């Protein structure tokens, strides 16, 4: 990447963006909880190398992980 984009900021950084794809913050009953919980699940999976490897293997094999 550096050869093609030498000045780009390329680094891992944690982020949970406030502009969610389906943020309906003004709608009655809307909650950030489902999106937040999905984000937490992704973070936990990313932090568990063994589980991540198993999920990747299952995904490559066409399974649901």
mmCIF file of the N, C-alpha and C atoms, coordinates in Angstrom:
data_MODEL
# 
_entry.id   MODEL 
# 
loop_
_atom_site.group_PDB 
_atom_site.id 
_atom_site.type_symbol 
_atom_site.label_atom_id 
_atom_site.label_alt_id 
_atom_site.label_comp_id 
_atom_site.label_asym_id 
_atom_site.label_entity_id 
_atom_site.label_seq_id 
_atom_site.pdbx_PDB_ins_code 
_atom_site.Cartn_x 
_atom_site.Cartn_y 
_atom_site.Cartn_z 
_atom_site.occupancy 
_atom_site.B_iso_or_equiv 
_atom_site.pdbx_formal_charge 
_atom_site.auth_seq_id 
_atom_site.auth_comp_id 
_atom_site.auth_asym_id 
_atom_site.auth_atom_id 
_atom_site.pdbx_PDB_model_num 
ATOM 1   N N  . UNK A 1 1  ? 0.814   -1.191  0.000  1.00 0.00 ? 1  UNK A N  1 
ATOM 2   C CA . UNK A 1 1  ? 0.000   0.000   0.000  1.00 0.00 ? 1  UNK A CA 1 
ATOM 3   C C  . UNK A 1 1  ? 0.861   1.259   0.000  1.00 0.00 ? 1  UNK A C  1 
ATOM 4   N N  . UNK A 1 2  ? 1.923   1.243   0.766  1.00 0.00 ? 2  UNK A N  1 
ATOM 5   C CA . UNK A 1 2  ? 2.765   2.443   0.854  1.00 0.00 ? 2  UNK A CA 1 
ATOM 6   C C  . UNK A 1 2  ? 3.330   2.843   -0.510 1.00 0.00 ? 2  UNK A C  1 
ATOM 7   N N  . UNK A 1 3  ? 3.639   1.854   -1.357 1.00 0.00 ? 3  UNK A N  1 
ATOM 8   C CA . UNK A 1 3  ? 4.186   2.177   -2.674 1.00 0.00 ? 3  UNK A CA 1 
ATOM 9   C C  . UNK A 1 3  ? 3.187   2.971   -3.510 1.00 0.00 ? 3  UNK A C  1 
ATOM 10  N N  . UNK A 1 4  ? 1.925   2.642   -3.382 1.00 0.00 ? 4  UNK A N  1 
ATOM 11  C CA . UNK A 1 4  ? 0.881   3.320   -4.163 1.00 0.00 ? 4  UNK A CA 1 
ATOM 12  C C  . UNK A 1 4  ? 0.307   4.552   -3.457 1.00 0.00 ? 4  UNK A C  1 
ATOM 13  N N  . UNK A 1 5  ? 0.275   4.504   -2.133 1.00 0.00 ? 5  UNK A N  1 
ATOM 14  C CA . UNK A 1 5  ? -0.312  5.597   -1.346 1.00 0.00 ? 5  UNK A CA 1 
ATOM 15  C C  . UNK A 1 5  ? 0.659   6.007   -0.240 1.00 0.00 ? 5  UNK A C  1 
ATOM 16  N N  . UNK A 1 6  ? 1.768   6.639   -0.597 1.00 0.00 ? 6  UNK A N  1 
ATOM 17  C CA . UNK A 1 6  ? 2.813   6.915   0.390  1.00 0.00 ? 6  UNK A CA 1 
ATOM 18  C C  . UNK A 1 6  ? 2.418   7.907   1.483  1.00 0.00 ? 6  UNK A C  1 
ATOM 19  N N  . UNK A 1 7  ? 1.419   8.722   1.251  1.00 0.00 ? 7  UNK A N  1 
ATOM 20  C CA . UNK A 1 7  ? 1.069   9.756   2.231  1.00 0.00 ? 7  UNK A CA 1 
ATOM 21  C C  . UNK A 1 7  ? -0.248  9.479   2.973  1.00 0.00 ? 7  UNK A C  1 
ATOM 22  N N  . UNK A 1 8  ? -0.834  8.342   2.699  1.00 0.00 ? 8  UNK A N  1 
ATOM 23  C CA . UNK A 1 8  ? -2.099  8.011   3.358  1.00 0.00 ? 8  UNK A CA 1 
ATOM 24  C C  . UNK A 1 8  ? -1.863  7.579   4.800  1.00 0.00 ? 8  UNK A C  1 
ATOM 25  N N  . UNK A 1 9  ? -2.828  7.851   5.638  1.00 0.00 ? 9  UNK A N  1 
ATOM 26  C CA . UNK A 1 9  ? -2.794  7.371   7.013  1.00 0.00 ? 9  UNK A CA 1 
ATOM 27  C C  . UNK A 1 9  ? -3.294  5.934   7.001  1.00 0.00 ? 9  UNK A C  1 
ATOM 28  N N  . UNK A 1 10 ? -2.392  5.002   7.125  1.00 0.00 ? 10 UNK A N  1 
ATOM 29  C CA . UNK A 1 10 ? -2.748  3.586   7.097  1.00 0.00 ? 10 UNK A CA 1 
ATOM 30  C C  . UNK A 1 10 ? -2.341  2.993   8.435  1.00 0.00 ? 10 UNK A C  1 
ATOM 31  N N  . UNK A 1 11 ? -3.307  2.783   9.288  1.00 0.00 ? 11 UNK A N  1 
ATOM 32  C CA . UNK A 1 11 ? -3.036  2.219   10.604 1.00 0.00 ? 11 UNK A CA 1 
ATOM 33  C C  . UNK A 1 11 ? -4.334  1.719   11.209 1.00 0.00 ? 11 UNK A C  1 
ATOM 34  N N  . UNK A 1 12 ? -4.216  0.733   12.058 1.00 0.00 ? 12 UNK A N  1 
ATOM 35  C CA . UNK A 1 12 ? -5.396  0.245   12.771 1.00 0.00 ? 12 UNK A CA 1 
ATOM 36  C C  . UNK A 1 12 ? -5.820  1.302   13.779 1.00 0.00 ? 12 UNK A C  1 
ATOM 37  N N  . UNK A 1 13 ? -7.111  1.490   13.888 1.00 0.00 ? 13 UNK A N  1 
ATOM 38  C CA . UNK A 1 13 ? -7.616  2.419   14.883 1.00 0.00 ? 13 UNK A CA 1 
ATOM 39  C C  . UNK A 1 13 ? -9.027  2.014   15.278 1.00 0.00 ? 13 UNK A C  1 
ATOM 40  N N  . UNK A 1 14 ? -9.303  1.986   16.562 1.00 0.00 ? 14 UNK A N  1 
ATOM 41  C CA . UNK A 1 14 ? -10.647 1.627   17.009 1.00 0.00 ? 14 UNK A CA 1 
ATOM 42  C C  . UNK A 1 14 ? -11.630 2.750   16.713 1.00 0.00 ? 14 UNK A C  1 
ATOM 43  N N  . UNK A 1 15 ? -12.802 2.364   16.259 1.00 0.00 ? 15 UNK A N  1 
ATOM 44  C CA . UNK A 1 15 ? -13.813 3.372   15.990 1.00 0.00 ? 15 UNK A CA 1 
ATOM 45  C C  . UNK A 1 15 ? -15.201 2.730   16.006 1.00 0.00 ? 15 UNK A C  1 
ATOM 46  N N  . UNK A 1 16 ? -16.100 3.375   16.639 1.00 0.00 ? 16 UNK A N  1 
ATOM 47  C CA . UNK A 1 16 ? -17.519 3.034   16.522 1.00 0.00 ? 16 UNK A CA 1 
ATOM 48  C C  . UNK A 1 16 ? -18.162 4.333   16.092 1.00 0.00 ? 16 UNK A C  1 
ATOM 49  N N  . UNK A 1 17 ? -18.448 4.438   14.827 1.00 0.00 ? 17 UNK A N  1 
ATOM 50  C CA . UNK A 1 17 ? -18.891 5.705   14.270 1.00 0.00 ? 17 UNK A CA 1 
ATOM 51  C C  . UNK A 1 17 ? -20.323 6.014   14.660 1.00 0.00 ? 17 UNK A C  1 
ATOM 52  N N  . UNK A 1 18 ? -20.550 7.257   14.995 1.00 0.00 ? 18 UNK A N  1 
ATOM 53  C CA . UNK A 1 18 ? -21.888 7.671   15.408 1.00 0.00 ? 18 UNK A CA 1 
ATOM 54  C C  . UNK A 1 18 ? -22.867 7.704   14.245 1.00 0.00 ? 18 UNK A C  1 
ATOM 55  N N  . UNK A 1 19 ? -22.385 7.746   13.026 1.00 0.00 ? 19 UNK A N  1 
ATOM 56  C CA . UNK A 1 19 ? -23.277 7.738   11.869 1.00 0.00 ? 19 UNK A CA 1 
ATOM 57  C C  . UNK A 1 19 ? -23.452 6.303   11.389 1.00 0.00 ? 19 UNK A C  1 
ATOM 58  N N  . UNK A 1 20 ? -24.330 5.608   12.037 1.00 0.00 ? 20 UNK A N  1 
ATOM 59  C CA . UNK A 1 20 ? -24.569 4.214   11.698 1.00 0.00 ? 20 UNK A CA 1 
ATOM 60  C C  . UNK A 1 20 ? -25.373 4.118   10.402 1.00 0.00 ? 20 UNK A C  1 
ATOM 61  N N  . UNK A 1 21 ? -25.244 3.005   9.685  1.00 0.00 ? 21 UNK A N  1 
ATOM 62  C CA . UNK A 1 21 ? -25.946 2.877   8.408  1.00 0.00 ? 21 UNK A CA 1 
ATOM 63  C C  . UNK A 1 21 ? -27.451 3.105   8.505  1.00 0.00 ? 21 UNK A C  1 
ATOM 64  N N  . UNK A 1 22 ? -28.065 2.633   9.547  1.00 0.00 ? 22 UNK A N  1 
ATOM 65  C CA . UNK A 1 22 ? -29.511 2.785   9.696  1.00 0.00 ? 22 UNK A CA 1 
ATOM 66  C C  . UNK A 1 22 ? -29.834 3.480   11.017 1.00 0.00 ? 22 UNK A C  1 
ATOM 67  N N  . UNK A 1 23 ? -29.193 4.588   11.286 1.00 0.00 ? 23 UNK A N  1 
ATOM 68  C CA . UNK A 1 23 ? -29.433 5.326   12.529 1.00 0.00 ? 23 UNK A CA 1 
ATOM 69  C C  . UNK A 1 23 ? -30.728 6.118   12.415 1.00 0.00 ? 23 UNK A C  1 
ATOM 70  N N  . UNK A 1 24 ? -31.690 5.744   13.193 1.00 0.00 ? 24 UNK A N  1 
ATOM 71  C CA . UNK A 1 24 ? -32.986 6.434   13.216 1.00 0.00 ? 24 UNK A CA 1 
ATOM 72  C C  . UNK A 1 24 ? -33.167 7.047   14.605 1.00 0.00 ? 24 UNK A C  1 
ATOM 73  N N  . UNK A 1 25 ? -32.217 7.879   14.995 1.00 0.00 ? 25 UNK A N  1 
ATOM 74  C CA . UNK A 1 25 ? -32.179 8.393   16.364 1.00 0.00 ? 25 UNK A CA 1 
ATOM 75  C C  . UNK A 1 25 ? -33.412 9.189   16.742 1.00 0.00 ? 25 UNK A C  1 
ATOM 76  N N  . UNK A 1 26 ? -34.135 9.711   15.792 1.00 0.00 ? 26 UNK A N  1 
ATOM 77  C CA . UNK A 1 26 ? -35.341 10.466  16.106 1.00 0.00 ? 26 UNK A CA 1 
ATOM 78  C C  . UNK A 1 26 ? -36.596 9.615   16.175 1.00 0.00 ? 26 UNK A C  1 
ATOM 79  N N  . UNK A 1 27 ? -36.494 8.350   15.800 1.00 0.00 ? 27 UNK A N  1 
ATOM 80  C CA . UNK A 1 27 ? -37.673 7.474   15.771 1.00 0.00 ? 27 UNK A CA 1 
ATOM 81  C C  . UNK A 1 27 ? -37.940 6.877   17.145 1.00 0.00 ? 27 UNK A C  1 
ATOM 82  N N  . UNK A 1 28 ? -39.191 6.866   17.501 1.00 0.00 ? 28 UNK A N  1 
ATOM 83  C CA . UNK A 1 28 ? -39.579 6.270   18.781 1.00 0.00 ? 28 UNK A CA 1 
ATOM 84  C C  . UNK A 1 28 ? -39.195 4.792   18.796 1.00 0.00 ? 28 UNK A C  1 
ATOM 85  N N  . UNK A 1 29 ? -38.589 4.378   19.873 1.00 0.00 ? 29 UNK A N  1 
ATOM 86  C CA . UNK A 1 29 ? -38.228 2.973   20.023 1.00 0.00 ? 29 UNK A CA 1 
ATOM 87  C C  . UNK A 1 29 ? -36.895 2.585   19.398 1.00 0.00 ? 29 UNK A C  1 
ATOM 88  N N  . UNK A 1 30 ? -36.280 3.493   18.641 1.00 0.00 ? 30 UNK A N  1 
ATOM 89  C CA . UNK A 1 30 ? -34.990 3.164   18.041 1.00 0.00 ? 30 UNK A CA 1 
ATOM 90  C C  . UNK A 1 30 ? -33.929 3.122   19.119 1.00 0.00 ? 30 UNK A C  1 
ATOM 91  N N  . UNK A 1 31 ? -32.986 2.218   18.965 1.00 0.00 ? 31 UNK A N  1 
ATOM 92  C CA . UNK A 1 31 ? -31.910 2.083   19.940 1.00 0.00 ? 31 UNK A CA 1 
ATOM 93  C C  . UNK A 1 31 ? -30.605 1.777   19.223 1.00 0.00 ? 31 UNK A C  1 
ATOM 94  N N  . UNK A 1 32 ? -29.530 2.270   19.780 1.00 0.00 ? 32 UNK A N  1 
ATOM 95  C CA . UNK A 1 32 ? -28.207 1.966   19.257 1.00 0.00 ? 32 UNK A CA 1 
ATOM 96  C C  . UNK A 1 32 ? -27.762 0.566   19.686 1.00 0.00 ? 32 UNK A C  1 
ATOM 97  N N  . UNK A 1 33 ? -28.467 -0.024  20.651 1.00 0.00 ? 33 UNK A N  1 
ATOM 98  C CA . UNK A 1 33 ? -28.041 -1.289  21.252 1.00 0.00 ? 33 UNK A CA 1 
ATOM 99  C C  . UNK A 1 33 ? -27.776 -2.409  20.244 1.00 0.00 ? 33 UNK A C  1 
ATOM 100 N N  . UNK A 1 34 ? -28.630 -2.688  19.271 1.00 0.00 ? 34 UNK A N  1 
ATOM 101 C CA . UNK A 1 34 ? -28.330 -3.783  18.347 1.00 0.00 ? 34 UNK A CA 1 
ATOM 102 C C  . UNK A 1 34 ? -27.026 -3.575  17.575 1.00 0.00 ? 34 UNK A C  1 
ATOM 103 N N  . UNK A 1 35 ? -26.810 -2.355  17.077 1.00 0.00 ? 35 UNK A N  1 
ATOM 104 C CA . UNK A 1 35 ? -25.576 -2.073  16.345 1.00 0.00 ? 35 UNK A CA 1 
ATOM 105 C C  . UNK A 1 35 ? -24.371 -2.116  17.273 1.00 0.00 ? 35 UNK A C  1 
ATOM 106 N N  . UNK A 1 36 ? -24.525 -1.572  18.466 1.00 0.00 ? 36 UNK A N  1 
ATOM 107 C CA . UNK A 1 36 ? -23.440 -1.610  19.445 1.00 0.00 ? 36 UNK A CA 1 
ATOM 108 C C  . UNK A 1 36 ? -23.094 -3.059  19.794 1.00 0.00 ? 36 UNK A C  1 
ATOM 109 N N  . UNK A 1 37 ? -24.096 -3.881  20.018 1.00 0.00 ? 37 UNK A N  1 
ATOM 110 C CA . UNK A 1 37 ? -23.848 -5.288  20.366 1.00 0.00 ? 37 UNK A CA 1 
ATOM 111 C C  . UNK A 1 37 ? -23.149 -6.032  19.240 1.00 0.00 ? 37 UNK A C  1 
ATOM 112 N N  . UNK A 1 38 ? -23.510 -5.727  17.994 1.00 0.00 ? 38 UNK A N  1 
ATOM 113 C CA . UNK A 1 38 ? -22.795 -6.334  16.861 1.00 0.00 ? 38 UNK A CA 1 
ATOM 114 C C  . UNK A 1 38 ? -21.339 -5.892  16.858 1.00 0.00 ? 38 UNK A C  1 
ATOM 115 N N  . UNK A 1 39 ? -21.106 -4.606  17.120 1.00 0.00 ? 39 UNK A N  1 
ATOM 116 C CA . UNK A 1 39 ? -19.746 -4.085  17.159 1.00 0.00 ? 39 UNK A CA 1 
ATOM 117 C C  . UNK A 1 39 ? -18.939 -4.791  18.256 1.00 0.00 ? 39 UNK A C  1 
ATOM 118 N N  . UNK A 1 40 ? -19.518 -4.959  19.431 1.00 0.00 ? 40 UNK A N  1 
ATOM 119 C CA . UNK A 1 40 ? -18.842 -5.640  20.535 1.00 0.00 ? 40 UNK A CA 1 
ATOM 120 C C  . UNK A 1 40 ? -18.530 -7.077  20.144 1.00 0.00 ? 40 UNK A C  1 
ATOM 121 N N  . UNK A 1 41 ? -19.453 -7.750  19.476 1.00 0.00 ? 41 UNK A N  1 
ATOM 122 C CA . UNK A 1 41 ? -19.217 -9.133  19.046 1.00 0.00 ? 41 UNK A CA 1 
ATOM 123 C C  . UNK A 1 41 ? -18.041 -9.199  18.073 1.00 0.00 ? 41 UNK A C  1 
ATOM 124 N N  . UNK A 1 42 ? -17.948 -8.252  17.156 1.00 0.00 ? 42 UNK A N  1 
ATOM 125 C CA . UNK A 1 42 ? -16.832 -8.213  16.207 1.00 0.00 ? 42 UNK A CA 1 
ATOM 126 C C  . UNK A 1 42 ? -15.519 -7.978  16.945 1.00 0.00 ? 42 UNK A C  1 
ATOM 127 N N  . UNK A 1 43 ? -15.514 -7.044  17.893 1.00 0.00 ? 43 UNK A N  1 
ATOM 128 C CA . UNK A 1 43 ? -14.308 -6.761  18.663 1.00 0.00 ? 43 UNK A CA 1 
ATOM 129 C C  . UNK A 1 43 ? -13.862 -7.986  19.470 1.00 0.00 ? 43 UNK A C  1 
ATOM 130 N N  . UNK A 1 44 ? -14.803 -8.672  20.059 1.00 0.00 ? 44 UNK A N  1 
ATOM 131 C CA . UNK A 1 44 ? -14.459 -9.873  20.835 1.00 0.00 ? 44 UNK A CA 1 
ATOM 132 C C  . UNK A 1 44 ? -13.907 -10.965 19.937 1.00 0.00 ? 44 UNK A C  1 
ATOM 133 N N  . UNK A 1 45 ? -14.500 -11.139 18.770 1.00 0.00 ? 45 UNK A N  1 
ATOM 134 C CA . UNK A 1 45 ? -13.996 -12.120 17.819 1.00 0.00 ? 45 UNK A CA 1 
ATOM 135 C C  . UNK A 1 45 ? -12.584 -11.749 17.375 1.00 0.00 ? 45 UNK A C  1 
ATOM 136 N N  . UNK A 1 46 ? -12.368 -10.487 17.078 1.00 0.00 ? 46 UNK A N  1 
ATOM 137 C CA . UNK A 1 46 ? -11.046 -10.032 16.634 1.00 0.00 ? 46 UNK A CA 1 
ATOM 138 C C  . UNK A 1 46 ? -9.988  -10.244 17.706 1.00 0.00 ? 46 UNK A C  1 
ATOM 139 N N  . UNK A 1 47 ? -10.378 -10.166 18.963 1.00 0.00 ? 47 UNK A N  1 
ATOM 140 C CA . UNK A 1 47 ? -9.428  -10.319 20.067 1.00 0.00 ? 47 UNK A CA 1 
ATOM 141 C C  . UNK A 1 47 ? -9.141  -11.771 20.412 1.00 0.00 ? 47 UNK A C  1 
ATOM 142 N N  . UNK A 1 48 ? -9.916  -12.685 19.873 1.00 0.00 ? 48 UNK A N  1 
ATOM 143 C CA . UNK A 1 48 ? -9.756  -14.116 20.169 1.00 0.00 ? 48 UNK A CA 1 
ATOM 144 C C  . UNK A 1 48 ? -9.206  -14.810 18.923 1.00 0.00 ? 48 UNK A C  1 
ATOM 145 N N  . UNK A 1 49 ? -7.881  -14.881 18.844 1.00 0.00 ? 49 UNK A N  1 
ATOM 146 C CA . UNK A 1 49 ? -7.231  -15.416 17.649 1.00 0.00 ? 49 UNK A CA 1 
ATOM 147 C C  . UNK A 1 49 ? -7.681  -16.808 17.265 1.00 0.00 ? 49 UNK A C  1 
ATOM 148 N N  . UNK A 1 50 ? -7.861  -17.679 18.252 1.00 0.00 ? 50 UNK A N  1 
ATOM 149 C CA . UNK A 1 50 ? -8.277  -19.058 17.957 1.00 0.00 ? 50 UNK A CA 1 
ATOM 150 C C  . UNK A 1 50 ? -9.689  -19.090 17.382 1.00 0.00 ? 50 UNK A C  1 
ATOM 151 N N  . UNK A 1 51 ? -10.585 -18.385 18.017 1.00 0.00 ? 51 UNK A N  1 
ATOM 152 C CA . UNK A 1 51 ? -11.970 -18.338 17.530 1.00 0.00 ? 51 UNK A CA 1 
ATOM 153 C C  . UNK A 1 51 ? -12.051 -17.664 16.162 1.00 0.00 ? 51 UNK A C  1 
ATOM 154 N N  . UNK A 1 52 ? -11.252 -16.618 15.963 1.00 0.00 ? 52 UNK A N  1 
ATOM 155 C CA . UNK A 1 52 ? -11.222 -15.931 14.683 1.00 0.00 ? 52 UNK A CA 1 
ATOM 156 C C  . UNK A 1 52 ? -10.741 -16.876 13.581 1.00 0.00 ? 52 UNK A C  1 
ATOM 157 N N  . UNK A 1 53 ? -9.701  -17.640 13.859 1.00 0.00 ? 53 UNK A N  1 
ATOM 158 C CA . UNK A 1 53 ? -9.187  -18.593 12.867 1.00 0.00 ? 53 UNK A CA 1 
ATOM 159 C C  . UNK A 1 53 ? -10.242 -19.642 12.528 1.00 0.00 ? 53 UNK A C  1 
ATOM 160 N N  . UNK A 1 54 ? -10.968 -20.123 13.542 1.00 0.00 ? 54 UNK A N  1 
ATOM 161 C CA . UNK A 1 54 ? -12.034 -21.103 13.317 1.00 0.00 ? 54 UNK A CA 1 
ATOM 162 C C  . UNK A 1 54 ? -13.150 -20.507 12.465 1.00 0.00 ? 54 UNK A C  1 
ATOM 163 N N  . UNK A 1 55 ? -13.527 -19.269 12.762 1.00 0.00 ? 55 UNK A N  1 
ATOM 164 C CA . UNK A 1 55 ? -14.595 -18.614 12.001 1.00 0.00 ? 55 UNK A CA 1 
ATOM 165 C C  . UNK A 1 55 ? -14.154 -18.383 10.552 1.00 0.00 ? 55 UNK A C  1 
ATOM 166 N N  . UNK A 1 56 ? -12.913 -17.983 10.361 1.00 0.00 ? 56 UNK A N  1 
ATOM 167 C CA . UNK A 1 56 ? -12.402 -17.771 9.009  1.00 0.00 ? 56 UNK A CA 1 
ATOM 168 C C  . UNK A 1 56 ? -12.377 -19.080 8.226  1.00 0.00 ? 56 UNK A C  1 
ATOM 169 N N  . UNK A 1 57 ? -11.968 -20.136 8.888  1.00 0.00 ? 57 UNK A N  1 
ATOM 170 C CA . UNK A 1 57 ? -11.935 -21.447 8.235  1.00 0.00 ? 57 UNK A CA 1 
ATOM 171 C C  . UNK A 1 57 ? -13.350 -21.873 7.828  1.00 0.00 ? 57 UNK A C  1 
ATOM 172 N N  . UNK A 1 58 ? -14.302 -21.691 8.731  1.00 0.00 ? 58 UNK A N  1 
ATOM 173 C CA . UNK A 1 58 ? -15.694 -22.050 8.434  1.00 0.00 ? 58 UNK A CA 1 
ATOM 174 C C  . UNK A 1 58 ? -16.237 -21.192 7.292  1.00 0.00 ? 58 UNK A C  1 
ATOM 175 N N  . UNK A 1 59 ? -15.895 -19.904 7.286  1.00 0.00 ? 59 UNK A N  1 
ATOM 176 C CA . UNK A 1 59 ? -16.380 -19.018 6.226  1.00 0.00 ? 59 UNK A CA 1 
ATOM 177 C C  . UNK A 1 59 ? -15.815 -19.448 4.877  1.00 0.00 ? 59 UNK A C  1 
ATOM 178 N N  . UNK A 1 60 ? -14.515 -19.766 4.847  1.00 0.00 ? 60 UNK A N  1 
ATOM 179 C CA . UNK A 1 60 ? -13.905 -20.209 3.586  1.00 0.00 ? 60 UNK A CA 1 
ATOM 180 C C  . UNK A 1 60 ? -14.508 -21.512 3.110  1.00 0.00 ? 60 UNK A C  1 
ATOM 181 N N  . UNK A 1 61 ? -14.950 -22.350 4.037  1.00 0.00 ? 61 UNK A N  1 
ATOM 182 C CA . UNK A 1 61 ? -15.551 -23.642 3.676  1.00 0.00 ? 61 UNK A CA 1 
ATOM 183 C C  . UNK A 1 61 ? -17.022 -23.480 3.295  1.00 0.00 ? 61 UNK A C  1 
ATOM 184 N N  . UNK A 1 62 ? -17.562 -22.268 3.421  1.00 0.00 ? 62 UNK A N  1 
ATOM 185 C CA . UNK A 1 62 ? -18.945 -22.016 3.044  1.00 0.00 ? 62 UNK A CA 1 
ATOM 186 C C  . UNK A 1 62 ? -19.921 -22.181 4.188  1.00 0.00 ? 62 UNK A C  1 
ATOM 187 N N  . UNK A 1 63 ? -19.427 -22.343 5.411  1.00 0.00 ? 63 UNK A N  1 
ATOM 188 C CA . UNK A 1 63 ? -20.291 -22.482 6.578  1.00 0.00 ? 63 UNK A CA 1 
ATOM 189 C C  . UNK A 1 63 ? -20.685 -21.134 7.128  1.00 0.00 ? 63 UNK A C  1 
ATOM 190 N N  . UNK A 1 64 ? -21.441 -21.158 8.187  1.00 0.00 ? 64 UNK A N  1 
ATOM 191 C CA . UNK A 1 64 ? -21.898 -19.900 8.798  1.00 0.00 ? 64 UNK A CA 1 
ATOM 192 C C  . UNK A 1 64 ? -21.081 -19.532 10.013 1.00 0.00 ? 64 UNK A C  1 
ATOM 193 N N  . UNK A 1 65 ? -20.015 -20.254 10.333 1.00 0.00 ? 65 UNK A N  1 
ATOM 194 C CA . UNK A 1 65 ? -19.116 -19.882 11.408 1.00 0.00 ? 65 UNK A CA 1 
ATOM 195 C C  . UNK A 1 65 ? -19.578 -20.362 12.705 1.00 0.00 ? 65 UNK A C  1 
# 
